[in-house]
Amino acid sequence: MISLISISKAQQKLAKNVRDRRLSMELTQAGLSKRSGVPLATLRKFEQTGVISLESFLKLLMVVGGIEDILNELKPVKPNFTSIDDVLKDTTQISRKRGSKQ
């Protein structure tokens, strides 16, 4: 799938969404830092630049909410069938369960 948003724009949008959730919960940066276990400097950097490790990001989501939404959105996409022939063709094909070597 081709995305029309850059990595940096996505990072900034995620940071803004976490910040907005934090503010709606009336939490300070220090409060969210303490509850999540993410260092205050890391949280500040994240809110300013969008740069954060996956582990720290998930810790923040555990507090402000949204981790289930992300996990549900990343489920594999199931194919849409338009006819019975598509269904039969799909069951006869063996799909690889691993990525290609690069």
Contact map, one row per residue, 1 for C-alpha under 8 A:
111000000000000000000000000000000000000000000000000000000000000000000000000000000000000000000000000000
111100000000000000000000000000000000000000000000000000000000000000000000000000000000000000000000000000
111111000000000000000000000000000000000000000000000000000000000000000000000000000000000000000000000000
011111000000000000000000000000000000000000000000000000000000000000000000000000000000000000000000000000
001111101100000000000000000000000000000000000000000000000000000000000000000000000000000000000000000000
001111111100000000000000000000000000000000000000000000000000000000000000000000000000000000000000000000
000011111110000000000000000000000000000000000000000000000000000000000000000000000000000000000000000000
000001111111000000000000000000000000000000000000010000000000000000000000000000000000000000000000000000
000011111111100000000000000000000000000000000000000000000000000000000000000000000000000000000000000000
000011111111110000000000000000000000000000000000000000000000000000000000000000000000000000000000000000
000000111111111000000000000000000000000000000000111000000000000000000000000000000000000000000000000000
000000011111111100000000000000000000000000000011110000000000000000000000000000000000000000000000000000
000000001111111110000000000000000000000000000000010000000000000000000000000000000000000000000000000000
000000000111111111000000000000000000000000000000010000000000000000000000000000000000000000000000000000
000000000011111111100000000000000000000000000111110000000000000000000000000000000000000000000000000000
000000000001111111110000000000000000000000000010000000000000000000000000000000000000000000000000000000
000000000000111111111000000000000000000000000000000000000000000000000000000000000000000000000000000000
000000000000011111111100000000000000000000000010000000000001100100000000000000000000000000000000000000
000000000000001111111110000000000000000000000010000000000000000000000000000000000000000000000000000000
000000000000000111111111000000000000000000000000000000000000000000000000000000000000000000000000000000
000000000000000011111111100000000000000000000000000000000000000100000000000000000000000000000000000000
000000000000000001111111111110010000000000000000000000000000000100000000000000000000000000000000000000
000000000000000000111111111100000000000000000000000000000000000000000000000000000000000000000000000000
000000000000000000011111111000000000000000000000000000000000000000000000000000000000000000000000000000
000000000000000000001111111000000000000000000000000000000000000100000000000000000000000000000000000000
000000000000000000000111111100000000000000000000000000000000000000000000000000000000000000000000000000
000000000000000000000111111111110000000000000000000000000000000000000000000000000000000000000000000000
000000000000000000000110011111110000000000000000000000000000000000000000000000000000000000000000000000
000000000000000000000100001111111000000100110000000000000000000000000000000000000000000000000000000000
000000000000000000000000001111111100000100000000000000000000000000000000000000000000000000000000000000
000000000000000000000000001111111110000000000000000000000000000000000000000000000000000000000000000000
000000000000000000000100001111111111000000000000000000000001001000000000000000000000000000000000000000
000000000000000000000000000011111111111100100000000000000000000000000000000000000000000000000000000000
000000000000000000000000000001111111111100000000000000000000000000000000000000000000000000000000000000
000000000000000000000000000000111111100000000000000000000000001000000000000000000000000000000000000000
000000000000000000000000000000011111110000000000000000000011011000000000000000000000000000000000000000
000000000000000000000000000000001111111000000000000000000010000000000000000000000000000000000000000000
000000000000000000000000000000001101111101100000000000010011000000000000000000000000000000000000000000
000000000000000000000000000000001100111111100000000000000000000000000000000000000000000000000000000000
000000000000000000000000000011001100011111110000000000000000000000000000000000000000000000000000000000
000000000000000000000000000000000000001111111000000000000000000000000000000000000000000000000000000000
000000000000000000000000000000000000011111111100000100000000000000000000000000000000000000000000000000
000000000000000000000000000010001000011111111110000100000000000000000000000000000000000000000000000000
000000000000000000000000000010000000000111111111000000000000000000000000000000000000000000000000000000
000000000000000000000000000000000000000011111111111100000000000000000000000000000000000000000000000000
000000000000001000000000000000000000000001111111111100000000000000000000000000000000000000000000000000
000000000001001101100000000000000000000000111111110000000000000000000000000000000000000000000000000000
000000000001001000000000000000000000000000011111110000000000000000000000000000000000000000000000000000
000000000011001000000000000000000000000000001111111000000000000000000000000000000000000000000000000000
000000010011111000000000000000000000000000001111111100000000000000000000000000000000000000000000000000
000000000010000000000000000000000000000000001100111110000000000000000000000000000000000000000000000000
000000000000000000000000000000000000000001101100011111011000000000000000000000000000000000000000000000
000000000000000000000000000000000000000000000000001111111000000000000000000000000000000000000000000000
000000000000000000000000000000000000000000000000000111111100000000000000000000000000000000000000000000
000000000000000000000000000000000000000000000000000011111110000000000000000000000000000000000000000000
000000000000000000000000000000000000010000000000000111111111000000000000000000000000000000000000000000
000000000000000000000000000000000000000000000000000111111111100000000000000000000000000000000000000000
000000000000000000000000000000000000000000000000000001111111110000100000000000000000000000000000000000
000000000000000000000000000000000001110000000000000000111111111000000000000000000000000000000000000000
000000000000000001000000000000010001010000000000000000011111111110000000000000000000000000000000000000
000000000000000001000000000000000000000000000000000000001111111111100000000000000000000000000000000000
000000000000000000000000000000000001000000000000000000000111111111100000000000000000000000000000000000
000000000000000000000000000000010011000000000000000000000011111110000000000000000000000000000000000000
000000000000000001001100100000000000000000000000000000000001111111000000000000000000000000000000000000
000000000000000000000000000000000000000000000000000000000001111111110000000000000000000000000000000000
000000000000000000000000000000000000000000000000000000000000110111111100000000000000000000000000000000
000000000000000000000000000000000000000000000000000000000100110011111110000000000000000000000000000000
000000000000000000000000000000000000000000000000000000000000000011111111000000000000000000000000000000
000000000000000000000000000000000000000000000000000000000000000001111111100000000000000000000000000000
000000000000000000000000000000000000000000000000000000000000000001111111110000000000000000000000000000
000000000000000000000000000000000000000000000000000000000000000000111111111000000000000000000000000000
000000000000000000000000000000000000000000000000000000000000000000011111111000000000000000000000000000
000000000000000000000000000000000000000000000000000000000000000000001111111000000000000000000000000000
000000000000000000000000000000000000000000000000000000000000000000000111111100000000000000000000000000
000000000000000000000000000000000000000000000000000000000000000000000011111110000000000000000000000000
000000000000000000000000000000000000000000000000000000000000000000000000011111000000000000000000000000
000000000000000000000000000000000000000000000000000000000000000000000000001111100000000000000000000000
000000000000000000000000000000000000000000000000000000000000000000000000000111110000000000000000000000
000000000000000000000000000000000000000000000000000000000000000000000000000011111000000000000000000000
000000000000000000000000000000000000000000000000000000000000000000000000000001111100000000000000000000
000000000000000000000000000000000000000000000000000000000000000000000000000000111111011000000000000000
000000000000000000000000000000000000000000000000000000000000000000000000000000011111010000000000000000
000000000000000000000000000000000000000000000000000000000000000000000000000000001111111000000000000000
000000000000000000000000000000000000000000000000000000000000000000000000000000001111111100000000000000
000000000000000000000000000000000000000000000000000000000000000000000000000000000011111110000000000000
000000000000000000000000000000000000000000000000000000000000000000000000000000001111111111000000000000
000000000000000000000000000000000000000000000000000000000000000000000000000000001011111111100000000000
000000000000000000000000000000000000000000000000000000000000000000000000000000000001111111110000000000
000000000000000000000000000000000000000000000000000000000000000000000000000000000000111111111000000000
000000000000000000000000000000000000000000000000000000000000000000000000000000000000011111111000000000
000000000000000000000000000000000000000000000000000000000000000000000000000000000000001111111100000000
000000000000000000000000000000000000000000000000000000000000000000000000000000000000000111111100000000
000000000000000000000000000000000000000000000000000000000000000000000000000000000000000011111110000000
000000000000000000000000000000000000000000000000000000000000000000000000000000000000000000111111000000
000000000000000000000000000000000000000000000000000000000000000000000000000000000000000000001111100000
000000000000000000000000000000000000000000000000000000000000000000000000000000000000000000000111111000
000000000000000000000000000000000000000000000000000000000000000000000000000000000000000000000011111000
000000000000000000000000000000000000000000000000000000000000000000000000000000000000000000000001111100
000000000000000000000000000000000000000000000000000000000000000000000000000000000000000000000001111110
000000000000000000000000000000000000000000000000000000000000000000000000000000000000000000000000011111
000000000000000000000000000000000000000000000000000000000000000000000000000000000000000000000000001111
000000000000000000000000000000000000000000000000000000000000000000000000000000000000000000000000000111
